[in-house]
């Protein structure tokens, strides 16, 4: 559900990103089937790439959570927030403990922003992402 | 010299949902990109 929450936030502010001439893109684990379903259910129109072998996740240094993360206070709060927004978790996929991250790159190979998630509901804010854009 | 993360990721090629191969670097070659790594598709 946290993935859907983050995607819903990005979609909600898609126009603001366009005004900054930035494109959005997402990378997910799992297979093409999961990815297509996710695309249909979330209605995203930006590129969604499939990283079955976790090649990009590893290169980006993204972390893995564990069972203890589920009981962390901030995770409980994030779950409550996502539930209140009507977002539900539909499937865990192959790697349920993989954590995500958000980055702003470019133009060219320029690193502008990095947020590596420390627990399940820990996503970069839209404000932080917008502020990182040139 | 340490390579930037974007340079490190740029050469990776991943399929999109239509199975077209996408060079990650092409996403930010011409303009900025907000790139989100999802935990999973749940």
Backbone of each chain as nested JSON, in Angstrom:
{
  "chains": [
    {"id": "A", "residues": [
      {"number": 1, "name": "UNK", "atoms": {"N": [0.822, -1.213, 0.0], "CA": [0.0, 0.0, 0.0], "C": [0.854, 1.262, 0.0]}},
      {"number": 2, "name": "UNK", "atoms": {"N": [2.093, 1.149, 0.579], "CA": [2.947, 2.344, 0.625], "C": [3.41, 2.735, -0.771]}},
      {"number": 3, "name": "UNK", "atoms": {"N": [3.582, 1.714, -1.621], "CA": [3.957, 2.006, -3.008], "C": [2.837, 2.776, -3.673]}},
      {"number": 4, "name": "UNK", "atoms": {"N": [1.618, 2.307, -3.447], "CA": [0.468, 2.978, -4.055], "C": [0.313, 4.388, -3.504]}},
      {"number": 5, "name": "UNK", "atoms": {"N": [0.609, 4.558, -2.228], "CA": [0.495, 5.888, -1.624], "C": [1.493, 6.84, -2.294]}},
      {"number": 6, "name": "UNK", "atoms": {"N": [2.715, 6.387, -2.457], "CA": [3.751, 7.226, -3.057], "C": [3.395, 7.55, -4.506]}},
      {"number": 7, "name": "UNK", "atoms": {"N": [2.951, 6.536, -5.239], "CA": [2.569, 6.737, -6.639], "C": [1.37, 7.693, -6.72]}},
      {"number": 8, "name": "UNK", "atoms": {"N": [0.413, 7.52, -5.809], "CA": [-0.772, 8.402, -5.811], "C": [-0.349, 9.851, -5.564]}},
      {"number": 9, "name": "UNK", "atoms": {"N": [0.618, 10.06, -4.667], "CA": [1.112, 11.419, -4.386], "C": [1.79, 12.013, -5.618]}},
      {"number": 10, "name": "UNK", "atoms": {"N": [2.572, 11.196, -6.3], "CA": [3.266, 11.684, -7.501], "C": [2.262, 12.029, -8.594]}},
      {"number": 11, "name": "UNK", "atoms": {"N": [1.28, 11.153, -8.763], "CA": [0.259, 11.403, -9.802], "C": [-0.51, 12.678, -9.496]}},
      {"number": 12, "name": "UNK", "atoms": {"N": [-0.828, 12.876, -8.236], "CA": [-1.574, 14.057, -7.812], "C": [-0.829, 15.35, -8.171]}},
      {"number": 13, "name": "UNK", "atoms": {"N": [0.507, 15.27, -8.155], "CA": [1.331, 16.457, -8.418], "C": [2.034, 16.389, -9.778]}},
      {"number": 14, "name": "UNK", "atoms": {"N": [1.528, 15.547, -10.652], "CA": [2.167, 15.345, -11.956], "C": [2.334, 16.666, -12.713]}},
      {"number": 15, "name": "UNK", "atoms": {"N": [1.334, 17.527, -12.629], "CA": [1.382, 18.811, -13.329], "C": [2.544, 19.675, -12.813]}},
      {"number": 16, "name": "UNK", "atoms": {"N": [2.73, 19.654, -11.492], "CA": [3.823, 20.451, -10.904], "C": [5.177, 19.958, -11.416]}},
      {"number": 17, "name": "UNK", "atoms": {"N": [5.328, 18.652, -11.578], "CA": [6.579, 18.106, -12.12], "C": [6.737, 18.523, -13.584]}},
      {"number": 18, "name": "UNK", "atoms": {"N": [5.618, 18.488, -14.334], "CA": [5.672, 18.893, -15.75], "C": [6.089, 20.348, -15.868]}},
      {"number": 19, "name": "UNK", "atoms": {"N": [5.561, 21.179, -14.984], "CA": [5.912, 22.606, -15.025], "C": [7.411, 22.82, -14.8]}},
      {"number": 20, "name": "UNK", "atoms": {"N": [8.025, 21.894, -14.087], "CA": [9.483, 21.969, -13.878], "C": [10.228, 21.217, -14.983]}},
      {"number": 21, "name": "UNK", "atoms": {"N": [9.501, 20.806, -16.017], "CA": [10.065, 20.069, -17.163], "C": [10.741, 18.76, -16.737]}},
      {"number": 22, "name": "UNK", "atoms": {"N": [10.194, 18.152, -15.715], "CA": [10.761, 16.875, -15.242], "C": [9.822, 15.74, -15.623]}},
      {"number": 23, "name": "UNK", "atoms": {"N": [10.411, 14.611, -15.906], "CA": [9.571, 13.445, -16.144], "C": [9.607, 12.541, -14.924]}},
      {"number": 24, "name": "UNK", "atoms": {"N": [8.6, 11.732, -14.826], "CA": [8.531, 10.757, -13.738], "C": [8.792, 9.378, -14.318]}},
      {"number": 25, "name": "UNK", "atoms": {"N": [9.41, 8.528, -13.548], "CA": [9.608, 7.139, -13.956], "C": [9.688, 6.291, -12.694]}},
      {"number": 26, "name": "UNK", "atoms": {"N": [9.264, 5.055, -12.808], "CA": [9.305, 4.157, -11.65], "C": [9.925, 2.829, -12.053]}},
      {"number": 27, "name": "UNK", "atoms": {"N": [10.553, 2.198, -11.082], "CA": [11.127, 0.863, -11.268], "C": [10.531, -0.031, -10.189]}},
      {"number": 28, "name": "UNK", "atoms": {"N": [10.107, -1.214, -10.594], "CA": [9.547, -2.145, -9.623], "C": [10.187, -3.505, -9.741]}},
      {"number": 29, "name": "UNK", "atoms": {"N": [9.982, -4.294, -8.696], "CA": [10.466, -5.677, -8.715], "C": [9.371, -6.551, -9.329]}},
      {"number": 30, "name": "UNK", "atoms": {"N": [9.564, -7.841, -9.258], "CA": [8.515, -8.733, -9.742], "C": [8.607, -8.926, -11.234]}},
      {"number": 31, "name": "UNK", "atoms": {"N": [7.504, -9.345, -11.821], "CA": [7.554, -9.649, -13.248], "C": [6.608, -8.749, -14.035]}},
      {"number": 32, "name": "UNK", "atoms": {"N": [6.578, -8.974, -15.332], "CA": [5.765, -8.151, -16.234], "C": [4.284, -8.203, -15.853]}},
      {"number": 33, "name": "UNK", "atoms": {"N": [3.84, -9.376, -15.43], "CA": [2.424, -9.53, -15.077], "C": [2.052, -8.585, -13.933]}},
      {"number": 34, "name": "UNK", "atoms": {"N": [2.849, -8.617, -12.859], "CA": [2.621, -7.738, -11.704], "C": [2.686, -6.271, -12.135]}},
      {"number": 35, "name": "UNK", "atoms": {"N": [3.674, -5.979, -12.983], "CA": [3.896, -4.587, -13.394], "C": [2.71, -4.068, -14.204]}},
      {"number": 36, "name": "UNK", "atoms": {"N": [2.205, -4.891, -15.11], "CA": [1.061, -4.449, -15.931], "C": [-0.167, -4.244, -15.066]}},
      {"number": 37, "name": "UNK", "atoms": {"N": [-0.393, -5.17, -14.123], "CA": [-1.541, -5.016, -13.22], "C": [-1.419, -3.726, -12.416]}},
      {"number": 38, "name": "UNK", "atoms": {"N": [-0.219, -3.483, -11.909], "CA": [0.027, -2.287, -11.095], "C": [-0.237, -1.033, -11.928]}},
      {"number": 39, "name": "UNK", "atoms": {"N": [0.227, -1.056, -13.17], "CA": [0.017, 0.087, -14.062], "C": [-1.484, 0.327, -14.279]}},
      {"number": 40, "name": "UNK", "atoms": {"N": [-2.206, -0.752, -14.543], "CA": [-3.649, -0.611, -14.78], "C": [-4.364, -0.104, -13.535]}},
      {"number": 41, "name": "UNK", "atoms": {"N": [-4.017, -0.673, -12.384], "CA": [-4.724, -0.313, -11.15], "C": [-4.417, 1.097, -10.67]}},
      {"number": 42, "name": "UNK", "atoms": {"N": [-3.181, 1.544, -10.894], "CA": [-2.816, 2.883, -10.422], "C": [-3.053, 3.944, -11.494]}},
      {"number": 43, "name": "UNK", "atoms": {"N": [-3.203, 3.51, -12.746], "CA": [-3.465, 4.448, -13.84], "C": [-2.272, 5.31, -14.214]}},
      {"number": 44, "name": "UNK", "atoms": {"N": [-1.076, 4.858, -13.881], "CA": [0.085, 5.695, -14.201], "C": [0.359, 5.672, -15.707]}},
      {"number": 45, "name": "UNK", "atoms": {"N": [0.82, 6.811, -16.207], "CA": [1.11, 6.91, -17.638], "C": [2.608, 7.069, -17.874]}},
      {"number": 46, "name": "UNK", "atoms": {"N": [3.374, 7.298, -16.801], "CA": [4.819, 7.461, -16.978], "C": [5.489, 6.084, -17.043]}},
      {"number": 47, "name": "UNK", "atoms": {"N": [6.749, 6.019, -17.5], "CA": [7.41, 4.717, -17.651], "C": [7.495, 3.922, -16.344]}},
      {"number": 48, "name": "UNK", "atoms": {"N": [7.172, 2.659, -16.447], "CA": [7.3, 1.732, -15.316], "C": [8.188, 0.588, -15.801]}},
      {"number": 49, "name": "UNK", "atoms": {"N": [9.344, 0.473, -15.191], "CA": [10.319, -0.533, -15.621], "C": [10.345, -1.702, -14.645]}},
      {"number": 50, "name": "UNK", "atoms": {"N": [10.755, -2.831, -15.143], "CA": [10.704, -4.064, -14.351], "C": [12.137, -4.55, -14.097]}},
      {"number": 51, "name": "UNK", "atoms": {"N": [12.47, -4.677, -12.818], "CA": [13.831, -5.078, -12.444], "C": [13.777, -6.406, -11.698]}},
      {"number": 52, "name": "UNK", "atoms": {"N": [13.516, -7.457, -12.449], "CA": [13.348, -8.785, -11.831], "C": [14.589, -9.248, -11.087]}},
      {"number": 53, "name": "UNK", "atoms": {"N": [15.762, -8.89, -11.599], "CA": [17.013, -9.369, -10.988], "C": [17.557, -8.411, -9.931]}},
      {"number": 54, "name": "UNK", "atoms": {"N": [16.845, -7.346, -9.629], "CA": [17.258, -6.335, -8.642], "C": [18.6, -5.683, -9.013]}},
      {"number": 55, "name": "UNK", "atoms": {"N": [18.872, -5.619, -10.284], "CA": [20.137, -5.061, -10.762], "C": [20.249, -3.569, -10.399]}},
      {"number": 56, "name": "UNK", "atoms": {"N": [19.206, -2.815, -10.722], "CA": [19.231, -1.372, -10.439], "C": [19.093, -1.113, -8.936]}},
      {"number": 57, "name": "UNK", "atoms": {"N": [18.309, -1.937, -8.241], "CA": [18.15, -1.776, -6.788], "C": [19.499, -1.921, -6.084]}},
      {"number": 58, "name": "UNK", "atoms": {"N": [20.246, -2.93, -6.518], "CA": [21.562, -3.161, -5.904], "C": [22.505, -2.018, -6.227]}},
      {"number": 59, "name": "UNK", "atoms": {"N": [22.497, -1.592, -7.503], "CA": [23.402, -0.506, -7.913], "C": [23.079, 0.785, -7.163]}},
      {"number": 60, "name": "UNK", "atoms": {"N": [21.811, 0.984, -6.86], "CA": [21.396, 2.21, -6.158], "C": [21.627, 2.108, -4.648]}},
      {"number": 61, "name": "UNK", "atoms": {"N": [22.019, 0.936, -4.177], "CA": [22.305, 0.763, -2.752], "C": [21.056, 0.76, -1.89]}},
      {"number": 62, "name": "UNK", "atoms": {"N": [19.955, 0.303, -2.451], "CA": [18.707, 0.286, -1.677], "C": [18.721, -0.859, -0.673]}},
      {"number": 63, "name": "UNK", "atoms": {"N": [18.031, -0.624, 0.417], "CA": [18.131, -1.537, 1.557], "C": [17.006, -2.562, 1.588]}},
      {"number": 64, "name": "UNK", "atoms": {"N": [17.152, -3.479, 2.504], "CA": [16.08, -4.443, 2.764], "C": [15.626, -4.266, 4.197]}},
      {"number": 65, "name": "UNK", "atoms": {"N": [14.327, -4.412, 4.407], "CA": [13.797, -4.35, 5.755], "C": [13.778, -5.739, 6.361]}},
      {"number": 66, "name": "UNK", "atoms": {"N": [13.154, -5.864, 7.508], "CA": [12.973, -7.185, 8.099], "C": [11.683, -7.172, 8.914]}},
      {"number": 67, "name": "UNK", "atoms": {"N": [11.377, -8.275, 9.519], "CA": [10.111, -8.381, 10.255], "C": [9.988, -7.315, 11.346]}},
      {"number": 68, "name": "UNK", "atoms": {"N": [11.113, -6.966, 11.963], "CA": [11.075, -5.981, 13.054], "C": [10.591, -4.613, 12.567]}},
      {"number": 69, "name": "UNK", "atoms": {"N": [10.855, -4.3, 11.294], "CA": [10.429, -3.011, 10.751], "C": [8.909, -2.851, 10.814]}},
      {"number": 70, "name": "UNK", "atoms": {"N": [8.201, -3.986, 10.7], "CA": [6.737, -3.932, 10.687], "C": [6.213, -3.308, 11.97]}},
      {"number": 71, "name": "UNK", "atoms": {"N": [6.938, -3.524, 13.077], "CA": [6.447, -3.05, 14.375], "C": [6.981, -1.672, 14.75]}},
      {"number": 72, "name": "UNK", "atoms": {"N": [7.762, -1.068, 13.873], "CA": [8.283, 0.265, 14.191], "C": [7.149, 1.276, 14.186]}},
      {"number": 73, "name": "UNK", "atoms": {"N": [7.249, 2.254, 15.058], "CA": [6.199, 3.255, 15.226], "C": [5.879, 3.996, 13.948]}},
      {"number": 74, "name": "UNK", "atoms": {"N": [6.918, 4.396, 13.203], "CA": [6.659, 5.181, 11.993], "C": [5.973, 4.349, 10.921]}},
      {"number": 75, "name": "UNK", "atoms": {"N": [6.209, 3.034, 10.976], "CA": [5.561, 2.158, 10.005], "C": [4.066, 2.047, 10.319]}},
      {"number": 76, "name": "UNK", "atoms": {"N": [3.753, 1.987, 11.622], "CA": [2.354, 1.918, 12.043], "C": [1.62, 3.192, 11.604]}},
      {"number": 77, "name": "UNK", "atoms": {"N": [2.265, 4.329, 11.801], "CA": [1.667, 5.616, 11.429], "C": [1.467, 5.696, 9.915]}},
      {"number": 78, "name": "UNK", "atoms": {"N": [2.444, 5.21, 9.171], "CA": [2.35, 5.257, 7.703], "C": [1.226, 4.338, 7.216]}},
      {"number": 79, "name": "UNK", "atoms": {"N": [1.089, 3.185, 7.882], "CA": [0.033, 2.244, 7.506], "C": [-1.341, 2.869, 7.747]}},
      {"number": 80, "name": "UNK", "atoms": {"N": [-1.472, 3.561, 8.896], "CA": [-2.729, 4.221, 9.245], "C": [-3.066, 5.293, 8.198]}},
      {"number": 81, "name": "UNK", "atoms": {"N": [-2.038, 6.057, 7.809], "CA": [-2.215, 7.136, 6.828], "C": [-2.657, 6.556, 5.469]}},
      {"number": 82, "name": "UNK", "atoms": {"N": [-2.009, 5.48, 5.048], "CA": [-2.347, 4.876, 3.752], "C": [-3.742, 4.271, 3.789]}},
      {"number": 83, "name": "UNK", "atoms": {"N": [-4.095, 3.645, 4.919], "CA": [-5.436, 3.081, 5.056], "C": [-6.489, 4.175, 4.977]}},
      {"number": 84, "name": "UNK", "atoms": {"N": [-6.204, 5.313, 5.638], "CA": [-7.156, 6.43, 5.655], "C": [-7.358, 6.978, 4.241]}},
      {"number": 85, "name": "UNK", "atoms": {"N": [-6.325, 6.861, 3.414], "CA": [-6.423, 7.346, 2.029], "C": [-7.086, 6.305, 1.124]}},
      {"number": 86, "name": "UNK", "atoms": {"N": [-7.508, 5.182, 1.72], "CA": [-8.2, 4.155, 0.947], "C": [-7.263, 3.278, 0.14]}},
      {"number": 87, "name": "UNK", "atoms": {"N": [-5.994, 3.271, 0.498], "CA": [-5.02, 2.47, -0.256], "C": [-4.845, 1.129, 0.434]}},
      {"number": 88, "name": "UNK", "atoms": {"N": [-4.88, 0.102, -0.343], "CA": [-4.76, -1.253, 0.199], "C": [-3.586, -1.965, -0.448]}},
      {"number": 89, "name": "UNK", "atoms": {"N": [-3.071, -2.931, 0.285], "CA": [-1.991, -3.734, -0.27], "C": [-2.605, -4.931, -0.987]}},
      {"number": 90, "name": "UNK", "atoms": {"N": [-2.218, -5.132, -2.24], "CA": [-2.82, -6.203, -3.02], "C": [-1.954, -7.453, -3.085]}},
      {"number": 91, "name": "UNK", "atoms": {"N": [-0.66, -7.289, -3.081], "CA": [0.201, -8.457, -3.171], "C": [1.587, -8.075, -2.693]}},
      {"number": 92, "name": "UNK", "atoms": {"N": [2.331, -9.035, -2.258], "CA": [3.651, -8.732, -1.734], "C": [4.739, -8.883, -2.775]}},
      {"number": 93, "name": "UNK", "atoms": {"N": [4.449, -9.623, -3.828], "CA": [5.484, -9.814, -4.839], "C": [6.574, -10.723, -4.32]}},
      {"number": 94, "name": "UNK", "atoms": {"N": [7.66, -10.74, -5.083], "CA": [8.745, -11.685, -4.839], "C": [9.574, -11.363, -3.61]}},
      {"number": 95, "name": "UNK", "atoms": {"N": [9.726, -10.078, -3.35], "CA": [10.707, -9.652, -2.374], "C": [10.088, -8.673, -1.385]}},
      {"number": 96, "name": "UNK", "atoms": {"N": [9.265, -9.165, -0.472], "CA": [8.471, -8.257, 0.366], "C": [9.288, -7.36, 1.282]}},
      {"number": 97, "name": "UNK", "atoms": {"N": [10.553, -7.689, 1.523], "CA": [11.354, -6.877, 2.443], "C": [12.223, -5.829, 1.732]}},
      {"number": 98, "name": "UNK", "atoms": {"N": [12.182, -5.859, 0.402], "CA": [12.946, -4.847, -0.328], "C": [12.396, -3.459, -0.014]}},
      {"number": 99, "name": "UNK", "atoms": {"N": [13.265, -2.526, 0.276], "CA": [12.845, -1.139, 0.5], "C": [13.106, -0.334, -0.77]}},
      {"number": 100, "name": "UNK", "atoms": {"N": [12.425, 0.784, -0.878], "CA": [12.518, 1.586, -2.089], "C": [13.405, 2.81, -1.927]}},
      {"number": 101, "name": "UNK", "atoms": {"N": [13.182, 3.755, -2.804], "CA": [13.944, 4.998, -2.754], "C": [13.476, 5.933, -3.842]}},
      {"number": 102, "name": "UNK", "atoms": {"N": [13.853, 7.188, -3.727], "CA": [13.487, 8.178, -4.743], "C": [14.715, 9.01, -5.065]}},
      {"number": 103, "name": "UNK", "atoms": {"N": [14.879, 9.302, -6.338], "CA": [16.066, 10.035, -6.795], "C": [15.659, 11.087, -7.81]}},
      {"number": 104, "name": "UNK", "atoms": {"N": [16.437, 12.146, -7.844], "CA": [16.291, 13.134, -8.916], "C": [17.64, 13.205, -9.623]}},
      {"number": 105, "name": "UNK", "atoms": {"N": [17.611, 12.922, -10.924], "CA": [18.822, 12.947, -11.743], "C": [18.621, 13.872, -12.94]}},
      {"number": 106, "name": "UNK", "atoms": {"N": [19.738, 14.357, -13.459], "CA": [19.735, 15.008, -14.756], "C": [19.479, 16.495, -14.749]}},
      {"number": 107, "name": "UNK", "atoms": {"N": [19.559, 17.095, -15.952], "CA": [19.896, 16.456, -17.215], "C": [21.352, 15.969, -17.244]}},
      {"number": 108, "name": "UNK", "atoms": {"N": [21.545, 14.862, -17.98], "CA": [22.859, 14.218, -17.982], "C": [23.059, 13.489, -16.656]}},
      {"number": 109, "name": "UNK", "atoms": {"N": [24.236, 12.964, -16.476], "CA": [24.506, 12.186, -15.256], "C": [24.816, 13.099, -14.07]}},
      {"number": 110, "name": "UNK", "atoms": {"N": [23.797, 13.797, -13.638], "CA": [23.915, 14.705, -12.495], "C": [23.002, 14.198, -11.388]}},
      {"number": 111, "name": "UNK", "atoms": {"N": [23.557, 13.98, -10.207], "CA": [22.758, 13.542, -9.062], "C": [22.25, 14.776, -8.325]}},
      {"number": 112, "name": "UNK", "atoms": {"N": [20.949, 14.892, -8.179], "CA": [20.386, 16.072, -7.513], "C": [19.762, 15.77, -6.157]}},
      {"number": 113, "name": "UNK", "atoms": {"N": [19.271, 14.542, -6.006], "CA": [18.555, 14.22, -4.773], "C": [18.537, 12.71, -4.608]}},
      {"number": 114, "name": "UNK", "atoms": {"N": [18.682, 12.26, -3.372], "CA": [18.572, 10.821, -3.099], "C": [17.869, 10.613, -1.77]}},
      {"number": 115, "name": "UNK", "atoms": {"N": [16.877, 9.773, -1.788], "CA": [16.205, 9.363, -0.549], "C": [16.151, 7.84, -0.565]}},
      {"number": 116, "name": "UNK", "atoms": {"N": [16.918, 7.228, 0.321], "CA": [16.931, 5.763, 0.43], "C": [16.045, 5.394, 1.616]}},
      {"number": 117, "name": "UNK", "atoms": {"N": [14.97, 4.67, 1.358], "CA": [13.995, 4.358, 2.412], "C": [14.631, 3.535, 3.522]}},
      {"number": 118, "name": "UNK", "atoms": {"N": [14.302, 3.918, 4.757], "CA": [14.842, 3.19, 5.91], "C": [13.859, 2.172, 6.455]}},
      {"number": 119, "name": "UNK", "atoms": {"N": [12.577, 2.38, 6.133], "CA": [11.563, 1.408, 6.53], "C": [10.431, 1.469, 5.512]}},
      {"number": 120, "name": "UNK", "atoms": {"N": [9.393, 0.665, 5.726], "CA": [8.403, 0.448, 4.671], "C": [7.661, 1.704, 4.2]}},
      {"number": 121, "name": "UNK", "atoms": {"N": [7.237, 2.556, 5.104], "CA": [6.449, 3.713, 4.677], "C": [7.27, 4.974, 4.503]}},
      {"number": 122, "name": "UNK", "atoms": {"N": [8.575, 4.823, 4.471], "CA": [9.47, 5.985, 4.422], "C": [9.72, 6.395, 2.966]}},
      {"number": 123, "name": "UNK", "atoms": {"N": [8.951, 7.369, 2.502], "CA": [9.092, 7.848, 1.123], "C": [9.48, 9.319, 1.125]}},
      {"number": 124, "name": "UNK", "atoms": {"N": [10.149, 9.756, 0.072], "CA": [10.481, 11.185, -0.057], "C": [9.196, 11.975, -0.236]}},
      {"number": 125, "name": "UNK", "atoms": {"N": [9.157, 13.184, 0.314], "CA": [7.953, 14.01, 0.137], "C": [7.975, 14.625, -1.256]}},
      {"number": 126, "name": "UNK", "atoms": {"N": [6.791, 14.911, -1.762], "CA": [6.687, 15.568, -3.068], "C": [7.386, 16.909, -3.024]}},
      {"number": 127, "name": "UNK", "atoms": {"N": [7.261, 17.621, -1.902], "CA": [7.9, 18.937, -1.764], "C": [9.415, 18.827, -1.916]}},
      {"number": 128, "name": "UNK", "atoms": {"N": [9.991, 17.806, -1.312], "CA": [11.454, 17.615, -1.392], "C": [11.871, 17.288, -2.821]}},
      {"number": 129, "name": "UNK", "atoms": {"N": [11.08, 16.475, -3.498], "CA": [11.4, 16.106, -4.883], "C": [11.308, 17.328, -5.791]}},
      {"number": 130, "name": "UNK", "atoms": {"N": [10.258, 18.113, -5.606], "CA": [10.096, 19.316, -6.443], "C": [11.215, 20.309, -6.179]}},
      {"number": 131, "name": "UNK", "atoms": {"N": [11.598, 20.44, -4.902], "CA": [12.643, 21.403, -4.543], "C": [13.998, 21.024, -5.147]}},
      {"number": 132, "name": "UNK", "atoms": {"N": [14.186, 19.732, -5.411], "CA": [15.465, 19.259, -5.948], "C": [15.593, 19.499, -7.448]}},
      {"number": 133, "name": "UNK", "atoms": {"N": [14.481, 19.827, -8.091], "CA": [14.516, 20.004, -9.553], "C": [15.1, 21.355, -9.933]}},
      {"number": 134, "name": "UNK", "atoms": {"N": [15.828, 21.393, -11.051], "CA": [16.424, 22.676, -11.444], "C": [15.36, 23.673, -11.914]}}
    ]},
    {"id": "B", "residues": [
      {"number": 1, "name": "UNK", "atoms": {"N": [38.371, 8.224, -9.295], "CA": [37.277, 9.139, -8.949], "C": [35.966, 8.354, -8.866]}},
      {"number": 2, "name": "UNK", "atoms": {"N": [35.175, 8.615, -7.815], "CA": [33.908, 7.908, -7.667], "C": [32.928, 8.344, -8.75]}},
      {"number": 3, "name": "UNK", "atoms": {"N": [32.252, 7.354, -9.302], "CA": [31.244, 7.626, -10.31], "C": [29.969, 8.102, -9.612]}},
      {"number": 4, "name": "UNK", "atoms": {"N": [29.236, 9.036, -10.242], "CA": [27.961, 9.447, -9.645], "C": [26.983, 8.285, -9.76]}},
      {"number": 5, "name": "UNK", "atoms": {"N": [25.967, 8.313, -8.902], "CA": [24.978, 7.23, -8.944], "C": [24.265, 7.211, -10.292]}},
      {"number": 6, "name": "UNK", "atoms": {"N": [23.936, 8.393, -10.808], "CA": [23.237, 8.435, -12.109], "C": [24.112, 7.813, -13.202]}},
      {"number": 7, "name": "UNK", "atoms": {"N": [25.417, 8.055, -13.148], "CA": [26.318, 7.477, -14.156], "C": [26.375, 5.958, -14.004]}},
      {"number": 8, "name": "UNK", "atoms": {"N": [26.34, 5.514, -12.752], "CA": [26.386, 4.076, -12.475], "C": [25.114, 3.372, -12.985]}},
      {"number": 9, "name": "UNK", "atoms": {"N": [23.99, 4.053, -12.812], "CA": [22.713, 3.454, -13.222], "C": [22.461, 3.596, -14.724]}},
      {"number": 10, "name": "UNK", "atoms": {"N": [23.096, 4.607, -15.339], "CA": [22.77, 4.968, -16.726], "C": [22.901, 3.804, -17.709]}},
      {"number": 11, "name": "UNK", "atoms": {"N": [23.855, 2.929, -17.478], "CA": [24.109, 1.848, -18.445], "C": [23.168, 0.657, -18.278]}},
      {"number": 12, "name": "UNK", "atoms": {"N": [22.41, 0.645, -17.191], "CA": [21.523, -0.506, -16.953], "C": [20.324, -0.436, -17.9]}},
      {"number": 13, "name": "UNK", "atoms": {"N": [19.974, -1.581, -18.451], "CA": [18.833, -1.664, -19.365], "C": [17.765, -2.544, -18.724]}},
      {"number": 14, "name": "UNK", "atoms": {"N": [16.557, -2.001, -18.602], "CA": [15.444, -2.769, -18.024], "C": [14.248, -2.711, -18.966]}},
      {"number": 15, "name": "UNK", "atoms": {"N": [13.412, -3.743, -18.976], "CA": [12.227, -3.703, -19.829], "C": [11.126, -2.859, -19.201]}},
      {"number": 16, "name": "UNK", "atoms": {"N": [10.319, -2.217, -20.054], "CA": [9.122, -1.545, -19.529], "C": [7.98, -2.551, -19.543]}},
      {"number": 17, "name": "UNK", "atoms": {"N": [6.775, -2.097, -19.265], "CA": [5.66, -3.047, -19.159], "C": [5.24, -3.599, -20.522]}},
      {"number": 18, "name": "UNK", "atoms": {"N": [5.755, -3.001, -21.608], "CA": [5.498, -3.559, -22.945], "C": [6.697, -4.369, -23.429]}},
      {"number": 19, "name": "UNK", "atoms": {"N": [7.598, -4.643, -22.489], "CA": [8.797, -5.441, -22.766], "C": [9.798, -4.744, -23.689]}},
      {"number": 20, "name": "UNK", "atoms": {"N": [9.707, -3.431, -23.782], "CA": [10.702, -2.693, -24.58], "C": [11.904, -2.394, -23.698]}},
      {"number": 21, "name": "UNK", "atoms": {"N": [13.115, -2.647, -24.198], "CA": [14.303, -2.362, -23.369], "C": [14.541, -0.857, -23.253]}},
      {"number": 22, "name": "UNK", "atoms": {"N": [14.729, -0.388, -22.029], "CA": [14.955, 1.041, -21.788], "C": [16.31, 1.212, -21.091]}},
      {"number": 23, "name": "UNK", "atoms": {"N": [17.172, 2.003, -21.679], "CA": [18.429, 2.381, -21.021], "C": [18.07, 3.384, -19.94]}},
      {"number": 24, "name": "UNK", "atoms": {"N": [18.416, 3.111, -18.704], "CA": [18.025, 4.049, -17.643], "C": [18.543, 5.459, -17.932]}},
      {"number": 25, "name": "UNK", "atoms": {"N": [19.743, 5.546, -18.468], "CA": [20.325, 6.86, -18.746], "C": [19.491, 7.697, -19.709]}},
      {"number": 26, "name": "UNK", "atoms": {"N": [18.693, 7.016, -20.547], "CA": [17.872, 7.761, -21.514], "C": [16.761, 8.532, -20.802]}},
      {"number": 27, "name": "UNK", "atoms": {"N": [16.454, 8.125, -19.573], "CA": [15.381, 8.808, -18.82], "C": [15.803, 10.205, -18.385]}},
      {"number": 28, "name": "UNK", "atoms": {"N": [17.117, 10.409, -18.194], "CA": [17.575, 11.724, -17.719], "C": [18.608, 12.357, -18.646]}},
      {"number": 29, "name": "UNK", "atoms": {"N": [18.735, 11.818, -19.862], "CA": [19.742, 12.366, -20.784], "C": [19.425, 13.807, -21.174]}},
      {"number": 30, "name": "UNK", "atoms": {"N": [18.162, 14.085, -21.453], "CA": [17.78, 15.401, -21.979], "C": [17.213, 16.339, -20.928]}},
      {"number": 31, "name": "UNK", "atoms": {"N": [16.673, 15.801, -19.865], "CA": [16.044, 16.641, -18.841], "C": [15.993, 15.891, -17.534]}},
      {"number": 32, "name": "UNK", "atoms": {"N": [15.592, 16.557, -16.469], "CA": [15.586, 15.893, -15.171], "C": [14.487, 14.831, -15.047]}},
      {"number": 33, "name": "UNK", "atoms": {"N": [14.766, 13.858, -14.208], "CA": [13.782, 12.807, -13.953], "C": [13.649, 12.599, -12.453]}},
      {"number": 34, "name": "UNK", "atoms": {"N": [12.437, 12.316, -12.03], "CA": [12.188, 11.841, -10.663], "C": [12.015, 10.333, -10.805]}},
      {"number": 35, "name": "UNK", "atoms": {"N": [12.972, 9.603, -10.288], "CA": [12.978, 8.148, -10.449], "C": [12.664, 7.496, -9.105]}},
      {"number": 36, "name": "UNK", "atoms": {"N": [11.587, 6.741, -9.096], "CA": [11.131, 6.112, -7.856], "C": [11.317, 4.606, -7.941]}},
      {"number": 37, "name": "UNK", "atoms": {"N": [11.99, 4.061, -6.956], "CA": [12.094, 2.607, -6.833], "C": [10.991, 2.158, -5.892]}},
      {"number": 38, "name": "UNK", "atoms": {"N": [10.093, 1.339, -6.415], "CA": [8.984, 0.843, -5.605], "C": [9.457, -0.324, -4.755]}},
      {"number": 39, "name": "UNK", "atoms": {"N": [8.78, -0.501, -3.627], "CA": [9.124, -1.673, -2.808], "C": [8.685, -2.933, -3.529]}},
      {"number": 40, "name": "UNK", "atoms": {"N": [7.487, -2.911, -4.029], "CA": [6.927, -4.021, -4.808], "C": [5.696, -3.44, -5.463]}},
      {"number": 41, "name": "UNK", "atoms": {"N": [4.924, -4.256, -6.154], "CA": [3.749, -3.707, -6.841], "C": [2.493, -3.808, -5.98]}},
      {"number": 42, "name": "UNK", "atoms": {"N": [2.651, -4.047, -4.677], "CA": [1.472, -4.245, -3.815], "C": [0.814, -2.952, -3.436]}}
    ]}
  ]
}
